[in-house]
């Protein structure tokens, strides 16, 4: 397990906000896959077409050697990724009080 790409993964179905400063709620599956190279956060609407948008994202945030996770997270903010993806990714940033980055990265 230590040297594979697959450490932990999970899914949850949620009704959640989609964008910052918007009252719009979407029904979606939110997935998290944590591995040696980083993490993937998936957001898939149920149905995929909601609020006049296609909600189908799979975003990778690398932390392998030479990768800068915090920079990757910052790029996600600049791209305007949906709130659920940014919320999960933030928990793994080095500045998060959750300390998940240190636990998994080490």
matplotlib code that plots the C-alpha trace (Angstrom):
import matplotlib.pyplot as plt

x = [0.0, 2.8, 4.0, 0.8, -1.2, -4.2, -4.3, -7.9, -11.0, -14.6, -17.8, -20.6, -23.9, -24.7, -26.9, -24.4, -23.6, -21.9, -20.2, -19.1, -21.6, -24.4, -27.5, -27.8, -27.7, -26.9, -27.3, -24.0, -21.6, -18.4, -15.5, -12.0, -9.1, -5.9, -2.7, 1.1, 1.0, -1.6, -5.3, -8.2, -11.5, -14.5, -17.7, -20.5, -24.0, -27.0, -28.2, -25.1, -26.9, -28.1, -28.5, -27.7, -24.2, -22.6, -21.4, -18.7, -15.3, -12.2, -9.4, -6.0, -3.8, -0.3, 2.1, 4.6, 8.3, 8.9, 5.2, 3.8, 0.4, -0.3, 0.4, -1.9, -4.6, -4.0, -4.4, -7.7, -8.9, -7.8, -9.6, -12.8, -13.3, -16.6, -16.8, -17.1, -13.8, -12.0, -13.4, -12.0, -8.7, -8.2, -8.2, -5.0, -3.1, -0.1, -1.8, -4.9, -5.2, -6.5, -2.9, -3.9, -1.1, 1.5, -0.1, -0.4, 2.6, 5.0]
y = [0.0, 2.4, 2.4, 2.3, 5.2, 4.3, 5.1, 6.2, 7.2, 7.9, 9.5, 11.4, 12.7, 16.2, 19.2, 22.1, 25.5, 25.6, 29.0, 31.6, 34.4, 32.5, 31.1, 28.4, 24.8, 21.7, 18.0, 16.3, 13.4, 14.6, 12.2, 12.2, 10.0, 10.3, 8.8, 9.0, 11.7, 13.9, 14.0, 14.1, 15.8, 14.9, 16.8, 15.3, 16.8, 14.6, 15.3, 16.6, 19.5, 21.9, 25.7, 26.0, 24.5, 21.1, 20.0, 17.4, 18.1, 15.9, 18.1, 16.8, 18.6, 17.1, 16.8, 14.4, 15.4, 18.7, 19.6, 22.5, 21.6, 25.1, 26.6, 24.1, 25.0, 28.7, 28.0, 26.4, 29.5, 31.6, 29.3, 29.7, 26.1, 25.2, 25.7, 22.0, 21.2, 24.1, 23.3, 19.8, 20.8, 23.5, 20.9, 19.5, 22.7, 23.3, 26.3, 24.4, 23.9, 20.4, 19.2, 16.7, 17.9, 16.9, 13.6, 12.4, 14.1, 12.7]
z = [0.0, 0.8, -2.8, -4.7, -6.0, -3.8, -0.2, 0.6, -1.3, -0.6, -1.9, -0.4, -1.9, -0.9, -1.5, -1.5, -2.7, -6.1, -6.2, -3.8, -3.1, -4.8, -3.1, -5.8, -4.4, -6.4, -5.8, -6.4, -5.6, -4.1, -4.3, -2.8, -3.9, -1.9, -3.3, -3.4, -6.2, -4.6, -4.4, -6.8, -5.9, -8.1, -8.3, -10.4, -10.5, -10.0, -12.7, -14.5, -16.0, -13.3, -12.9, -16.7, -16.2, -16.7, -13.2, -13.9, -12.5, -11.6, -10.3, -9.4, -6.7, -6.8, -3.8, -5.2, -5.0, -6.9, -6.8, -4.9, -3.5, -2.2, -5.6, -7.3, -4.8, -5.5, -9.2, -8.4, -6.6, -9.6, -12.1, -10.0, -9.3, -7.6, -3.8, -2.8, -4.6, -3.1, 0.4, 0.3, -1.3, 1.3, 4.1, 2.6, 2.2, 4.4, 6.0, 7.1, 10.8, 10.1, 9.5, 6.8, 4.5, 7.0, 7.8, 4.3, 2.7, 5.3]

ax = plt.figure().add_subplot(projection="3d")
ax.plot(x, y, z, "-o")
ax.set_aspect("equal")
plt.show()
